[in-house]
Amino acid sequence: MIEIKNIKKSFGEKVVLKEVSAVMEPGKCNLIIGSSGSGKTVLMKCIVGLMQPTEGEVIYNGKNYITMSLEEKKAIRKEIGMLFQGSALFDSQTVEQNVIFPLDMFSTDKYAVKRKRVKEVLDRVHLAEDAYKKFPSEISGGMQKRVALARAIVLNPKYLFCDEPNSGLDPQTSIVIDKLIKEITEEYETTTIMNTHDMNSVMEIGDHIVYMHQGTKEWEGTNKEIIYSDNQKLNEFIFASQFLQDAKHMRMIQETGEIPKNVHDDVRDALEEKFNTDMDGDGIVGSPAE
């Protein structure tokens, strides 16, 4: 578990984070979302230790990372896996060499043991064995993400940080990567923190969501709760287009049997025709037309 308490971050007179607090739970995908300039990237960097907060605490399993000794920080870093936005694979190394790199840095195991572990994690992300000897330029973007994810989990980390893991991927491949992250998070009881703009990720794997707006935590909840939120800033960000707003209303109707009062007129007309709605003022949807 990672807990952040009253995190502030300033660059000179510019305040980027304003007393942000949250608890990132193990076995769950904890998503940090927000528009560009909202502070979400700075927040993740403060949590992972790449930036020092101006004020506040970042607590890993009861211990404040900020006040830890150098040796204690090194121990925590060995328990962290990082999936970078652009995968960040070494171009001059093969898939296998990329994944074994953290083991060469931190493990004293024999080479055969390391090779076995590399195969285990590459199998876990469903990468075909014929890709092991290929270089990053010889495989697709989706395969590169799989390799980067395998490298991130090769040391069996307690904490997994994912920076825009679906950046540059097509929607179908993005869903595959999301599912892999979700499965690994639950399987290994990992505390996963993901920084994302991908609304598919938010709706599919957002066990715990922190929405950042202008340096503050504007909203916090789950992917189930986000549909029903009446937070205007959150709704303007998540459901920015009319299509997404209508999709939200349709989901609410499916789950509650009621037409929201602020539904778009065209959608309301179509729904009334489809469901033969008896609009008596309470918004209750009647039985579907035969």
ABEGO torsion letter per residue (X at the ends): XBBBBGBBBBBEABBABBGBBBBBBBGBBBBBBEBBGAGAAAAAAAAAGABBBABEBBBBGGBBAAABBAAAAAAAAAABBBBBAAGGBBAABBAAAAAAAAAAAABABBAAAAAAAAAAAAAAAGBBAAAAABBAAABBAAAAAAAAAAAAAAAGBABBBBBGAABGBBAAAAAAAAAAAAAAAAAAGBBBBBBBABAAAAAAABABBBBBBGGBBABBEBAAAAAABABAAAAAAABABAAAAAAAAAAAAAAAGBBBAABBAAAAAAAAAAAGBBBAGAGBBBBBBX
